[in-house]
Amino acid sequence: MEVIVAKSAGFCFGVKRAVDTVYEQISRAEDKPIYTYGPIIHNEEVVKDLAEKGVQVMEGEEAIAEKKKGIVIIRSHGVSRHVQEHLEQNGFQIVDATCPFVKKIHRIVEQESQNGSSIIIIGNPSHPEVEGIVGWSSTPAMVVENAEDIEKLPDFIGKKLCIVSQTTFNYKKFKDLVEKIQKKGYDITVLNTICNATQERQIEAKRISADVDGMLVVGGKHSSNTQKLYEICKKECNNTHFIQTTDDLDPAWFGSSDRVGITAGASTPNNIIEEVQTHVRFKF
């Protein structure tokens, strides 16, 4: 069986930087507790390893006042201005590992909203990155995930509108939704803030899945960008499966396959991708 592994699979720049930051803080071995604000990445294996090294996950604002003061690492998804200020006011030392591409969106939303533009964020409203972006707008920001959401938007005739995107959103869906909003004739500034790594990963996943008998998408079950990769691959190859580790593999999936493709989300460590590749290549 031929196994094709996507060159873009695995940690993106922002995620690698965030994970490296946590391990760097652990290596300094200070007496202070180390927290990540939410899981550092959407990958259970990495979070488990960090927990074994004493890193605690701070879940939500209500936990800020309950935790012993220490170091809080802001993950690559970023946080709202309110959360950042809340952490500072409660005496935590902040180590900001927000992805620079996400940080750029914070600055855009902050500036554009101060200049009077209404903000629309194309993305998943419950994703921590989007929740953080919303929190940098000085005016109420609206999140659009599908065509139905567009119909619920208020009338923006005579107003300025700025559209940005979650960095890991599906590029084709972003274009389609922007076109639908543009048809309403509003005064719009569109900033495609989907990061290049996401676009490249999606394009490569689409190309590989269209040319194989079976496809594996490897990543955490809560990873938004991995879920989008799965949706893209599934459209091209019906025999596509979403797994977290080799434990999820079923040999029956590729019994008659000559070519199998593998891609992985931005929060999937290289060692897991290599384990999956080895398992498929030599044990199927």
C-alpha positions as CSV (number, residue, x, y, z in Angstrom):
1,M,0.0,0.0,0.0
2,E,1.3,3.5,-0.9
3,V,1.0,6.0,1.9
4,I,1.0,9.7,1.1
5,V,1.6,12.1,4.1
6,A,0.7,15.8,3.6
7,K,3.9,18.0,3.9
8,S,1.8,20.6,5.8
9,A,0.5,18.1,8.4
10,G,1.2,18.8,12.1
11,F,2.1,21.8,14.3
12,C,1.7,25.2,12.7
13,F,4.0,28.0,13.7
14,G,1.6,29.5,16.3
15,V,0.9,26.2,18.0
16,K,4.5,25.1,18.1
17,R,5.4,28.4,19.6
18,A,2.8,28.1,22.3
19,V,3.7,24.5,23.2
20,D,7.4,25.4,23.3
21,T,6.6,28.3,25.6
22,V,4.9,26.0,28.2
23,Y,7.9,23.6,28.2
24,E,10.2,26.5,28.5
25,Q,8.3,27.7,31.6
26,I,8.5,24.2,33.1
27,S,12.2,24.0,32.5
28,R,12.8,27.1,34.6
29,A,11.3,25.2,37.5
30,E,10.2,28.1,39.6
31,D,8.1,27.6,42.7
32,K,5.2,29.4,41.2
33,P,2.3,27.2,39.8
34,I,2.0,27.2,36.0
35,Y,-1.3,27.4,34.3
36,T,-2.6,27.6,30.7
37,Y,-5.7,29.6,30.1
38,G,-7.7,26.8,28.6
39,P,-5.9,23.7,27.1
40,I,-2.8,25.0,25.5
41,I,-3.9,23.2,22.3
42,H,-6.8,21.0,21.3
43,N,-4.8,17.8,21.6
44,E,-5.5,15.5,24.5
45,E,-2.1,13.7,24.4
46,V,-0.1,17.0,24.8
47,V,-2.4,18.3,27.5
48,K,-2.0,15.0,29.4
49,D,1.8,15.2,29.2
50,L,1.8,18.8,30.5
51,A,-0.5,17.8,33.3
52,E,1.9,15.1,34.4
53,K,4.6,17.8,34.5
54,G,2.4,19.9,36.9
55,V,0.8,22.3,34.4
56,Q,-2.8,23.1,35.4
57,V,-5.5,24.2,33.0
58,M,-7.4,27.3,34.1
59,E,-10.9,26.9,32.7
60,G,-12.9,30.1,32.4
61,E,-12.9,33.4,34.2
62,E,-14.6,32.1,37.3
63,A,-11.4,30.1,38.0
64,I,-9.1,33.1,38.0
65,A,-10.1,34.2,41.6
66,E,-9.9,30.5,42.8
67,K,-6.4,29.7,41.7
68,K,-3.2,30.3,43.7
69,K,-1.2,33.1,42.1
70,G,1.4,32.0,39.6
71,I,2.2,32.1,35.9
72,V,-0.6,32.0,33.3
73,I,0.3,31.1,29.7
74,I,-2.2,32.5,27.2
75,R,-2.5,29.9,24.5
76,S,-2.2,30.5,20.7
77,H,-6.0,31.2,20.4
78,G,-5.6,34.4,22.5
79,V,-8.1,35.9,24.9
80,S,-10.3,38.9,25.1
81,R,-9.1,42.2,26.5
82,H,-11.3,41.7,29.5
83,V,-9.8,38.3,30.4
84,Q,-6.3,39.7,30.1
85,E,-7.1,42.6,32.4
86,H,-8.8,40.3,34.8
87,L,-5.7,38.1,35.1
88,E,-3.5,41.1,35.6
89,Q,-5.8,42.6,38.3
90,N,-5.7,39.3,40.2
91,G,-1.9,39.3,40.4
92,F,-1.0,36.6,37.8
93,Q,2.2,36.8,35.8
94,I,1.1,36.6,32.1
95,V,3.2,34.8,29.5
96,D,1.5,35.7,26.2
97,A,1.8,32.9,23.6
98,T,-1.1,34.2,21.4
99,C,-0.3,33.4,17.8
100,P,1.0,36.5,16.0
101,F,-1.6,36.1,13.3
102,V,-4.4,36.1,15.9
103,K,-2.8,39.0,17.6
104,K,-2.9,40.9,14.3
105,I,-6.7,40.3,14.2
106,H,-7.1,41.7,17.7
107,R,-5.3,44.9,16.6
108,I,-7.4,45.2,13.5
109,V,-10.7,44.7,15.3
110,E,-9.6,47.1,18.1
111,Q,-8.6,49.9,15.6
112,E,-11.5,49.4,13.1
113,S,-14.1,49.4,15.9
114,Q,-12.6,52.6,17.4
115,N,-12.8,54.2,14.0
116,G,-16.6,53.5,13.9
117,S,-16.8,50.3,11.9
118,S,-19.2,47.5,12.9
119,I,-17.3,44.2,13.1
120,I,-18.2,40.9,11.6
121,I,-16.1,37.9,12.4
122,I,-16.6,34.9,10.1
123,G,-16.0,31.8,12.2
124,N,-17.3,29.5,14.9
125,P,-18.9,31.6,17.7
126,S,-18.0,29.1,20.4
127,H,-14.4,28.7,19.4
128,P,-12.0,30.3,21.9
129,E,-10.1,32.2,19.2
130,V,-13.4,33.9,18.0
131,E,-14.5,34.6,21.6
132,G,-11.1,36.3,22.1
133,I,-11.4,38.4,18.9
134,V,-14.9,39.5,19.8
135,G,-13.5,40.8,23.1
136,W,-11.2,43.3,21.4
137,S,-14.0,45.3,19.7
138,S,-15.2,48.5,21.3
139,T,-18.6,48.0,19.6
140,P,-20.8,44.9,19.6
141,A,-19.1,42.4,17.2
142,M,-21.2,39.9,15.3
143,V,-20.1,36.3,14.4
144,V,-21.2,34.7,11.1
145,E,-20.7,31.0,10.6
146,N,-23.2,30.2,7.8
147,A,-25.7,31.8,5.3
148,E,-28.5,31.7,7.9
149,D,-26.5,33.9,10.2
150,I,-26.2,36.5,7.5
151,E,-30.0,36.9,7.3
152,K,-30.1,37.6,11.1
153,L,-27.7,40.5,10.8
154,P,-29.0,44.1,11.2
155,D,-29.1,46.6,8.4
156,F,-25.7,48.2,7.8
157,I,-26.8,50.7,5.0
158,G,-25.0,54.0,5.7
159,K,-22.6,52.4,8.1
160,K,-19.0,51.1,7.7
161,L,-18.5,47.4,8.1
162,C,-15.2,45.5,8.7
163,I,-15.1,41.7,8.0
164,V,-12.4,39.5,9.4
165,S,-12.1,35.7,9.7
166,Q,-11.1,33.1,12.3
167,T,-7.6,32.1,11.3
168,T,-8.5,28.4,10.8
169,F,-11.8,28.9,8.9
170,N,-12.5,27.1,5.6
171,Y,-11.3,29.5,2.9
172,K,-14.0,28.6,0.3
173,K,-16.7,29.1,2.9
174,F,-15.2,32.4,3.9
175,K,-15.3,33.6,0.2
176,D,-18.9,32.4,-0.2
177,L,-20.1,34.2,2.9
178,V,-18.3,37.4,2.1
179,E,-19.9,37.4,-1.4
180,K,-23.3,37.0,0.2
181,I,-22.7,40.0,2.5
182,Q,-21.3,42.1,-0.4
183,K,-24.5,41.6,-2.4
184,K,-26.3,43.6,0.2
185,G,-24.5,46.8,-0.9
186,Y,-22.9,47.7,2.3
187,D,-19.7,49.8,2.7
188,I,-17.4,46.9,3.5
189,T,-13.7,46.4,4.3
190,V,-12.8,42.8,3.9
191,L,-9.6,41.4,5.5
192,N,-8.9,37.8,4.8
193,T,-7.2,36.8,8.1
194,I,-7.2,33.1,7.5
195,C,-3.5,32.2,8.0
196,N,-1.4,31.0,5.1
197,A,-0.6,27.7,6.9
198,T,-4.3,27.0,7.2
199,Q,-5.0,27.7,3.5
200,E,-2.0,25.6,2.4
201,R,-3.1,22.7,4.6
202,Q,-6.6,22.8,3.3
203,I,-5.5,23.0,-0.4
204,E,-3.0,20.1,0.1
205,A,-5.6,18.0,1.9
206,K,-8.1,18.5,-0.9
207,R,-5.6,17.5,-3.5
208,I,-4.4,14.4,-1.8
209,S,-7.8,13.1,-0.8
210,A,-9.0,13.5,-4.4
211,D,-6.2,11.1,-5.5
212,V,-6.4,8.2,-2.9
213,D,-8.6,5.3,-2.0
214,G,-8.7,6.2,1.7
215,M,-7.8,9.2,3.8
216,L,-6.9,9.7,7.5
217,V,-7.3,13.0,9.2
218,V,-5.4,13.0,12.5
219,G,-6.1,15.4,15.4
220,G,-7.9,16.2,18.6
221,K,-11.6,15.7,18.6
222,H,-12.1,19.3,19.7
223,S,-9.8,20.8,17.1
224,S,-11.7,23.2,14.8
225,N,-9.1,23.2,12.0
226,T,-8.8,19.4,12.1
227,Q,-12.6,19.1,11.8
228,K,-12.5,21.4,8.7
229,L,-9.8,19.3,7.2
230,Y,-12.0,16.2,7.7
231,E,-15.0,18.0,6.0
232,I,-12.8,18.9,3.0
233,C,-11.3,15.4,2.6
234,K,-14.7,13.7,3.1
235,K,-16.1,15.6,0.1
236,E,-13.2,14.3,-2.1
237,C,-12.9,10.8,-0.7
238,N,-15.9,9.1,1.0
239,N,-13.5,6.7,2.7
240,T,-12.2,9.4,5.0
241,H,-11.7,8.8,8.8
242,F,-11.0,11.2,11.7
243,I,-8.7,9.7,14.3
244,Q,-6.8,10.9,17.3
245,T,-4.2,8.2,17.7
246,T,-3.4,4.7,16.3
247,D,-5.8,3.3,18.8
248,D,-8.7,4.6,16.7
249,L,-7.5,2.8,13.5
250,D,-9.6,0.0,12.0
251,P,-7.8,-2.3,9.4
252,A,-11.1,-2.8,7.7
253,W,-11.2,0.7,6.4
254,F,-8.4,0.2,3.9
255,G,-8.6,-3.5,3.1
256,S,-8.7,-3.0,-0.6
257,S,-6.9,0.3,-0.9
258,D,-3.8,0.8,-3.0
259,R,-3.2,4.4,-1.9
260,V,-4.0,6.0,1.5
261,G,-3.4,9.7,2.4
262,I,-2.7,11.2,5.8
263,T,-3.1,14.8,6.9
264,A,-3.2,16.3,10.4
265,G,-4.4,19.4,12.2
266,A,-2.3,22.2,13.4
267,S,-2.4,20.9,17.0
268,T,-1.2,17.3,16.1
269,P,2.3,16.5,17.3
270,N,4.7,15.0,14.8
271,N,5.3,11.8,16.8
272,I,1.6,10.9,16.5
273,I,1.6,11.5,12.8
274,E,4.7,9.3,12.5
275,E,3.1,6.6,14.6
276,V,-0.1,6.6,12.4
277,Q,2.0,6.5,9.2
278,T,4.1,3.6,10.4
279,H,1.0,1.7,11.6
280,V,-0.7,2.1,8.2
281,R,2.4,1.4,6.2
282,F,3.5,-1.8,8.0
283,K,0.5,-3.2,9.9
284,F,-2.4,-2.9,7.5
